[in-house]
Amino acid sequence: MGRWRPPQPRSSKYITAEGYARLNEELKYLWKVKRPEITQSVKEAAAQGDRSENAEYIYGKKQLREIDRRVRYLSKRLEDMVVVDRAPDPSKQDTVFFGAWVTLVDEEDNQRKHRIVGPDEIDAGSNYISMDSPLARLILKKQLGDEVCLTKPDGSEVFYEIMAIKYE
């Protein structure tokens, strides 16, 4: 059996201005700060002699590969990004679009508040969800007061009502 796997579907290329700034800052940090530090430590480890059993050298080279991989990914990804830095017209602010904070209420009156962002910005701690996620795809372009039905992976269904939409 081969190791070939079909390519992953392309994720959306939209990003908020804050998310773009954060990814760009990470790229600058990796390229200007972290990589030179690791390069210097690898250089010092290589000067100690035998590299085949030098753990510092081997680990440093591994770190350099990981940094280079992340820098390549961020460089390519940031080139293709479309920064969404403005809210929709005031007449359309009762509709869910990219960047909106949406408050949902389920059947048991439990509230959930999520912000719809690009796939590179998702963060469970901040309640950011990707616009490619099933919940976000379900509520995008819905309006205040609309009800939606989310089918979970186990087959059960959850009904939500859109209670609030804010753009910040």
Phi, psi and omega in degrees: 000133184280169180264000183294136176231143179295150180295149178291148176297145181294133177276163182297150183254021177269147181207148176282164180297321179294319179294320178296317180297321180294316178293321178294321177295319177298317179299314179297318179298312180298317186281321187264336185246299188293313182298315177298325177298311182294321179299318179295318180293324177293321179298316179294320179293324179292330181288346182283349177121231187307115184273340185292332180243016182268103184296321180298319180294312182297315180294320179297318178297322178296317178299319178298319178298317180294319178296315180297321178297315181293321179296317178299314181299310182297320180298313180293317184294317182292332177296323186269355186290147173247114183276124177257106187240017178219152179278160177293169179306149179304332180288342183250013185280003173262012178242144182278120175231179179302135177091358183280145167268122185240129175257122181246145177236130180269188185294335180263019180062028173273130181263143174228135178239126182227152171248133180271116183229180178286163183294343179274355185247358188301141182204112182295326181294330180262004182062033174270131176238149181288144177293348178269354181288156181301320180295315181295317179298328181289322186263347178300136180070011172273164183246168179305129179092350179291149175251143179228156180240118179257124176267120181282164180301332180278000177098347179285157182243143177233133179258134179235149172242138179277114185263328182209147176225125179228146174241122182242000000 
